[in-house]
Amino acid sequence: MPGSDGPGVDSLLVESEERYRAVIENASDMIQSVRPDGTFEFVNRAWHEKLGYTAEELDRLIIWDVIHQDSIEHCQIYFPRAIQGETIEDFRLIFKTKDGRPIPAEGSITSRFIDGKVVATHGFFRDITEKLRAQELEERNARLEMERQARYLEKMAALGKLSAGLSHELNNPASAAQRASAQLATGLANRDAAARELLVHQLSAEHWQALESLVDESCRHLSAQRDLDPYEVSQQEEALESWLEAHEVERAWELASVLVRTAVNEESLERFAGVVPGAAVPAAVRWIAESVAVRDQANVIARSTHRISELVSAVKAYSFMDRAAEQEVDVHDGLENTLTILAHRLKDVTIRRDFDRSLPPVHALGSGLNQVWTNIIDNAIDAMGGTGTIAISTRRDGDRAVVEIADDGCGIPPEQLSRIFEPFFTTKPQGQGTGLGLDIAWRIVTEEHGGSIEAESTPGKTVFRVSLPLASVDD
C-alpha cells in the first residue's frame, strides 16, 4: 500500500524463491529438473557431488547420458509417463557417474505445469547403495542361516540313521545274551539234577573223566556242526532220539537236537554206554547234553557281550567321546570304526582293504573325518543298491595322506559329477536325499582340515579321493 513501510510483494516473492532454491541446493537427496526434450533445467549440489559432473558439463548432457545401461529400458517406460503429467512414486533406477560407476537410487518424479502444459519433470532421488548392501547382507545371512539349519538337520538325519542301525546291531547280541542267560539257568538246574542221580551210582574217577572228555570233544564240534544240511540234521536227530528212548533217557527229543550239534552219534553213545554202568547211562547222557548246552550258552553270552562292547567302543571312538576335540589320529582307526557303525548296511557288501599302515597320523577336529567316511560309504552303498564291493585304500603322497573309497555301483553321469559337492544337489530320487551329505564332507575336508576331496566316475566304478595334511612329516 502506498506509504507502507513493509516489504513489497515482489521482494517477498524473491525472498521465497531464494529460500526454496536454498532448500533444494542444500538437500542431501539428488534433485534434478528435466525438460521434455531430455535436457537439464537445473540440478542441486548433491546431484553434482554424487555423479561428478560440473555445471559446464551439465549443459551438454541429456537425461540418458546419466542413466546406467541396466536402467535405460526401464526408465524409457516411465519418462514419457512423467512428461504426460503422471506422478511416479517409489521409482528405482541406476544412475551412471562421470567415471562410469553405477549408483542405485530410489525416489519420486513429479511434473511442473504452465498453462496446463508440462514444462519439466522434477526428480527427487536418494542413493541406496548402502541400503541395498545391507539388504544383500541380510539376505546372505538369512541364506547362510537356512543352509546352516539344513546342514544341522542333515546331520541329525544321518545320526538318526546311524542310531537306528546301531539299535539293530545292539539288539541282536543283547537279545541273544538274554535268551542264553535264561536257558543257562534252566540248563544248570537240569545238569545239577543229572549230577545228583549220578552220585547215587557212585561213579569212579575214570567214569567222570570219560564224561568230561566226551563233553570237551562235543564242545569242539559245536561251531563246525552249525552249517549242516537241515535234512541231514533231521535224520540224525531221529536216529539219536530212537537210541535215547531205547535207553530210557528222559526228554529224548530235546536232548537229541543238542547232541546232533556236537557231532555225537549213535556209535559214540554206544562206546560211551560200554564205559559207564548201564543203570547210570540215562543220567550220564543227560549230564553230557546239559553240560554241552551250558557251555554253548555261556559262549553265546561271551560273544554277545563282546559284540556289544565292540560296538560301544566303536561309537565312543567314532564320536571322539572322552577325547580332545583336536588331536592326531590314525585314519585307519576312523575308517574301521565307521565300518563297524555301518555294519547293518554292509551285510551284503564286500569290503576290500588296501591300507598303508605306515602312514603318519593326520590332524583331526572332533569326529568330522568320521562323518566324511560315513557320507561317502553311505552314498556308495546306495549307488550299489546295497550289494556290491567297496574298496578302501590308503597311501602317502608327499606330506599328505590319501584315502580312496571306490564302489562298483552305477556311476555318476558326467553332467552331474561336477556338481556333486554343491549344496542341495542330489542324484537320488526326490525324498531320498537332501543334497547336503557331500557338501558337508567337502566343507569338513577343505575348510576344517585344509585338505581336498574329488571324485571320478565311470559306469561300474566311482572313486572318491580325500587328501589330508599329515600331522608330522618325516624328513
C-alpha positions in Angstrom: 0.0 0.0 0.0 1.2 3.5 -0.6 3.1 4.8 2.3 3.6 1.3 3.8 6.9 0.6 5.5 6.7 -3.2 5.0 8.4 -5.2 2.1 6.7 -5.2 -1.3 5.1 -8.2 -2.9 7.9 -8.6 -5.4 10.5 -8.6 -2.7 8.6 -11.3 -0.8 8.4 -13.5 -3.9 12.1 -13.1 -4.4 12.8 -14.0 -0.8 10.5 -17.0 -1.0 12.2 -18.2 -4.3 15.7 -17.8 -2.8 14.6 -19.7 0.3 13.2 -22.5 -2.0 16.4 -22.6 -4.0 18.5 -22.8 -0.8 16.4 -25.8 0.4 16.9 -27.6 -2.9 20.6 -26.7 -3.2 21.4 -27.9 0.3 19.2 -31.1 0.3 21.0 -34.4 0.8 18.9 -36.1 -1.9 19.8 -35.7 -5.6 17.3 -33.3 -7.2 17.0 -32.8 -10.9 14.7 -30.9 -13.2 14.5 -32.3 -16.8 12.8 -30.7 -19.7 10.6 -32.7 -22.1 13.5 -32.9 -24.6 15.7 -34.6 -22.0 18.0 -31.6 -21.3 18.5 -30.5 -17.7 16.9 -27.4 -16.4 18.7 -27.5 -13.1 20.3 -30.0 -10.6 21.4 -29.5 -7.0 24.8 -29.7 -5.3 24.2 -33.4 -4.1 23.5 -34.4 -7.7 26.8 -32.8 -8.9 28.7 -34.4 -6.0 27.2 -37.9 -6.5 27.6 -38.1 -10.3 30.7 -36.0 -10.7 29.6 -33.7 -13.5 30.4 -29.9 -13.4 27.9 -27.2 -14.1 29.5 -26.6 -17.5 29.2 -30.3 -18.5 25.6 -30.3 -17.4 24.6 -28.0 -20.3 25.9 -30.7 -22.8 24.1 -33.6 -21.2 20.7 -35.1 -21.6 19.0 -37.4 -19.1 20.0 -40.6 -20.9 23.7 -39.7 -20.5 23.5 -40.2 -16.7 21.3 -43.4 -16.7 23.1 -46.7 -16.4 22.6 -49.0 -19.3 20.9 -51.6 -17.0 18.2 -49.0 -16.3 17.7 -47.3 -19.6 14.9 -49.6 -20.8 13.1 -49.3 -17.5 13.4 -45.5 -17.5 12.3 -45.2 -21.1 8.9 -46.7 -20.0 8.4 -44.2 -17.2 9.9 -41.0 -18.6 7.1 -40.5 -21.2 4.5 -41.1 -18.5 6.1 -38.3 -16.3 6.1 -36.0 -19.3 2.4 -36.6 -19.7 2.0 -35.3 -16.1 1.8 -38.6 -14.2 3.4 -38.6 -10.7 5.8 -41.6 -10.3 6.2 -42.8 -6.7 8.7 -45.3 -5.3 10.7 -45.3 -8.5 14.1 -47.1 -8.7 16.8 -46.6 -11.2 20.6 -46.8 -11.6 22.5 -43.5 -12.3 25.8 -43.6 -14.1 28.6 -41.3 -12.7 31.0 -39.4 -14.9 33.6 -42.2 -14.5 31.0 -44.9 -15.3 30.3 -46.1 -11.8 26.7 -47.3 -11.1 24.7 -45.6 -8.3 21.4 -47.2 -7.4 18.8 -44.7 -6.3 15.1 -44.5 -5.4 12.7 -41.7 -5.2 9.8 -40.0 -7.0 9.1 -37.9 -10.1 6.6 -35.0 -10.3 5.7 -32.6 -13.2 5.7 -28.8 -13.4 2.9 -27.3 -15.4 2.5 -23.9 -17.0 -0.9 -23.2 -18.6 -1.8 -26.8 -18.3 1.3 -28.0 -20.1 4.3 -29.9 -18.6 7.4 -27.9 -18.9 9.7 -30.1 -16.8 9.8 -33.1 -14.6 11.3 -32.9 -11.1 13.0 -35.9 -9.7 14.0 -36.4 -6.1 16.3 -39.4 -5.5 18.4 -40.8 -2.7 21.5 -43.0 -3.0 20.5 -46.5 -1.8 23.9 -48.2 -2.2 24.3 -48.8 1.5 20.6 -49.9 1.8 21.0 -52.5 -0.9 24.3 -53.6 0.6 22.6 -54.1 3.9 19.7 -55.9 2.3 22.1 -58.1 0.4 24.0 -58.8 3.6 20.7 -59.6 5.4 19.6 -61.9 2.7 23.0 -63.6 2.6 22.9 -64.1 6.4 19.4 -65.5 6.1 20.5 -67.8 3.3 23.5 -68.9 5.4 21.3 -69.5 8.4 18.9 -71.6 6.3 21.9 -73.6 5.0 23.3 -74.0 8.5 19.9 -75.3 9.7 19.6 -77.6 6.7 23.1 -79.0 7.4 22.2 -79.4 11.0 19.0 -81.3 10.1 21.1 -83.4 7.7 23.5 -84.3 10.5 20.5 -85.1 12.7 19.0 -87.3 10.0 22.3 -89.1 9.5 22.6 -89.5 13.2 19.1 -90.9 13.3 20.0 -93.4 10.6 23.2 -94.4 12.5 21.2 -94.7 15.7 18.6 -96.9 14.1 21.3 -99.1 12.7 23.2 -99.3 16.0 20.0 -100.1 17.8 19.5 -103.0 15.5 23.1 -104.1 15.8 23.0 -103.8 19.6 19.6 -105.5 19.8 20.8 -108.7 18.2 23.6 -109.6 20.6 21.6 -108.2 23.5 18.6 -110.5 22.7 20.9 -113.5 22.1 22.6 -112.9 25.5 19.2 -112.5 27.2 17.9 -115.8 25.7 21.2 -117.6 26.5 21.1 -116.4 30.1 17.6 -117.6 30.6 18.5 -121.0 29.0 21.6 -121.1 31.1 19.7 -121.1 34.4 17.5 -123.9 33.2 20.5 -125.9 31.8 22.4 -125.6 35.1 19.4 -126.8 37.0 19.0 -129.8 34.7 22.7 -130.6 34.8 22.7 -130.5 38.6 19.7 -132.8 38.7 21.5 -135.3 36.4 24.7 -135.0 38.6 22.7 -135.9 41.7 21.4 -139.0 40.0 24.9 -140.0 39.0 26.1 -139.7 42.6 23.7 -142.5 43.5 25.5 -144.8 41.1 28.9 -144.0 42.7 30.8 -143.4 39.5 34.6 -143.7 39.7 37.1 -141.1 38.8 37.6 -142.8 35.5 33.9 -142.7 34.8 33.8 -138.9 35.5 36.9 -138.4 33.3 35.2 -140.2 30.4 32.1 -138.0 30.9 34.2 -134.8 30.8 36.2 -136.0 27.8 33.1 -136.5 25.8 31.8 -133.1 26.8 35.1 -131.5 25.8 35.1 -133.4 22.5 31.4 -132.4 21.8 32.1 -128.7 22.5 34.9 -128.6 20.0 32.4 -129.7 17.3 29.7 -127.1 18.2 30.7 -124.4 15.6 31.6 -126.9 12.9 28.1 -128.6 13.1 26.1 -125.3 12.7 26.2 -125.4 8.9 24.8 -128.9 8.5 22.1 -129.5 5.9 18.7 -129.3 7.6 17.5 -132.6 6.1 20.7 -134.3 7.4 20.2 -132.8 10.8 16.6 -134.1 10.9 17.8 -137.6 10.0 20.5 -137.6 12.7 18.0 -136.3 15.3 15.5 -139.0 14.6 18.3 -141.7 14.9 19.6 -140.2 18.2 16.1 -139.8 19.6 15.4 -143.5 18.9 18.6 -144.5 20.7 17.9 -142.3 23.7 14.3 -143.6 24.0 15.6 -147.2 23.8 17.9 -146.4 26.7 15.1 -144.7 28.7 16.6 -141.3 28.6 14.1 -138.6 29.5 13.4 -135.7 27.2 14.9 -137.7 24.3 13.7 -135.4 21.5 15.1 -132.3 23.2 18.5 -133.8 24.1 18.8 -135.3 20.6 18.8 -131.8 19.0 21.6 -130.7 21.4 23.7 -133.8 20.8 23.5 -133.6 17.0 25.0 -130.2 17.0 28.1 -131.7 18.9 28.7 -134.4 16.3 27.6 -137.1 18.9 26.1 -140.0 17.1 24.8 -143.5 17.9 28.3 -145.0 17.6 29.9 -142.6 20.1 27.0 -143.1 22.5 27.3 -146.9 22.2 31.0 -146.6 23.1 30.2 -144.4 26.0 27.5 -146.7 27.2 30.1 -149.5 27.4 32.2 -147.5 29.8 29.7 -146.5 32.5 27.4 -148.7 34.5 24.2 -149.5 32.5 21.9 -148.0 35.1 23.8 -144.7 35.0 23.5 -144.3 31.2 20.3 -142.2 31.2 21.6 -139.7 33.8 25.1 -139.7 32.2 23.7 -138.8 28.8 21.5 -136.1 30.3 24.5 -134.7 32.2 26.6 -134.7 29.0 23.9 -132.9 26.9 23.2 -130.3 29.6 26.9 -129.7 30.2 27.4 -129.1 26.4 24.3 -126.8 26.4 25.6 -124.8 29.4 28.9 -124.2 27.8 27.3 -123.3 24.5 25.1 -120.7 26.2 28.0 -119.3 28.2 29.9 -118.9 24.9 26.8 -117.2 23.3 26.7 -114.7 26.3 30.5 -114.1 26.0 30.3 -113.5 22.2 27.2 -111.3 22.5 28.7 -109.1 25.3 31.9 -108.9 23.4 30.0 -107.6 20.3 28.1 -105.1 22.5 31.4 -103.9 24.0 32.9 -103.7 20.5 30.0 -101.6 19.2 30.1 -99.3 22.3 33.9 -98.8 21.8 33.4 -98.0 18.1 30.7 -95.4 19.0 33.0 -93.8 21.5 35.9 -93.7 19.1 33.6 -92.6 16.2 32.2 -89.7 18.2 35.5 -88.9 20.0 33.9 -89.2 23.4 36.3 -88.7 26.3 38.9 -87.3 23.9 40.1 -83.9 23.0 38.3 -82.1 20.1 41.6 -81.5 18.3 44.1 -84.4 18.0 46.3 -86.5 15.8 44.5 -89.6 14.6 45.2 -92.7 12.5 42.8 -92.6 9.5 42.6 -96.4 9.6 41.0 -96.3 13.1 38.4 -93.9 11.8 37.6 -96.0 8.8 37.3 -99.2 10.8 35.1 -97.5 13.4 32.9 -96.2 10.6 32.6 -99.6 9.0 31.6 -101.0 12.4 28.9 -98.3 12.8 27.6 -99.0 9.3 27.7 -102.8 9.7 23.9 -103.0 9.5 24.1 -101.6 5.9 27.1 -103.6 4.9 25.7 -107.1 5.3 25.6 -107.8 1.6 28.6 -105.7 0.7 32.2 -106.9 0.3 34.8 -104.6 1.9 38.3 -104.8 0.4 41.1 -103.1 2.3 44.4 -101.9 1.0 45.9 -100.0 3.9 49.3 -98.4 4.2 49.7 -98.9 8.0 52.9 -96.9 8.0 51.0 -93.6 7.4 51.7 -91.0 10.0 48.7 -89.6 11.8 46.6 -86.7 10.5 45.4 -83.7 12.5 41.6 -84.1 13.1 38.9 -81.9 14.5 36.4 -83.9 16.6 34.6 -86.6 14.7 34.4 -84.6 11.5 36.5 -87.0 9.4 34.4 -90.0 10.5 31.4 -88.1 9.2 33.2 -87.8 5.8 33.8 -91.5 5.7 30.2 -92.2 6.7 28.7 -89.9 4.0 30.9 -91.3 1.2 30.4 -95.0 2.2 26.7 -94.5 2.7 26.4 -93.0 -0.8 28.4 -95.9 -2.2 26.0 -98.4 -0.6 23.1 -96.5 -2.2 24.8 -96.4 -5.6 25.3 -100.2 -5.5 21.7 -100.9 -4.4 23.0 -102.4 -1.1 25.0 -105.1 -2.9 28.5 -105.0 -4.3 32.1 -104.3 -3.4 33.6 -101.2 -1.7 37.4 -100.9 -2.0 39.1 -98.7 0.6 42.8 -97.8 0.2 45.3 -95.5 1.9 48.6 -94.2 0.7 51.1 -91.5 1.3 51.6 -88.7 -1.3 54.4 -86.4 -0.1 53.2 -84.6 3.0 49.6 -85.8 2.6 47.6 -88.9 3.4 45.3 -90.0 0.6 42.2 -92.1 1.3 40.4 -93.6 -1.7 36.9 -95.1 -1.4 35.7 -96.9 -4.6 32.4 -98.7 -5.3 31.2 -100.8 -8.3 27.8 -99.1 -8.5 26.1 -97.5 -11.4 28.4 -94.4 -11.5 27.7 -90.7 -11.7 26.8 -89.1 -15.1 29.4 -86.6 -16.4 27.0 -83.7 -16.4 26.3 -84.3 -12.7 29.8 -85.2 -11.5 30.9 -81.6 -11.5 28.0 -80.6 -9.2 28.0 -83.3 -6.6 29.6 -81.1 -3.9 27.1 -78.3 -4.4 24.7 -77.8 -1.5 21.3 -79.2 -2.1 22.3 -81.0 -5.3 21.5 -84.7 -5.3 21.4 -87.5 -7.8 19.0 -89.5 -5.6 15.2 -89.6 -6.2 13.1 -87.0 -4.5 12.7 -87.7 -0.8 15.7 -90.0 -0.6 18.5 -87.3 -0.3 18.9 -83.7 0.8 21.9 -83.0 -1.3 24.0 -81.9 1.7 25.9 -85.1 2.6 28.8 -84.4 0.2 28.6 -80.7 0.7 29.2 -81.3 4.4 32.0 -83.7 3.6 33.6 -81.1 1.3 33.4 -78.4 4.0 34.9 -80.7 6.7 37.8 -81.8 4.4 38.6 -78.4 2.9 37.6 -75.8 5.4 38.2 -77.6 8.7 41.2 -79.8 7.8 42.9 -78.0 4.9 42.6 -81.0 2.6 41.0 -81.7 -0.7 38.3 -84.0 -1.9 37.5 -85.0 -5.5 35.6 -87.7 -7.4 35.9 -89.5 -10.7 33.3 -91.9 -12.1 32.6 -94.3 -14.9 29.8 -96.9 -15.1 30.8 -99.6 -12.6 33.4 -97.6 -10.8 33.2 -94.4 -8.7 36.2 -93.2 -6.7 36.2 -90.6 -4.0 39.7 -89.3 -3.2 40.4 -87.5 0.1 43.8 -85.8 0.6 44.7 -84.7 4.1 47.8 -83.0 5.5 49.9 -85.3 7.7 50.3 -84.1 11.3 54.0 -84.9 11.2 56.2 -85.4 8.2 59.5 -87.4 8.4 62.5 -85.8 6.7 
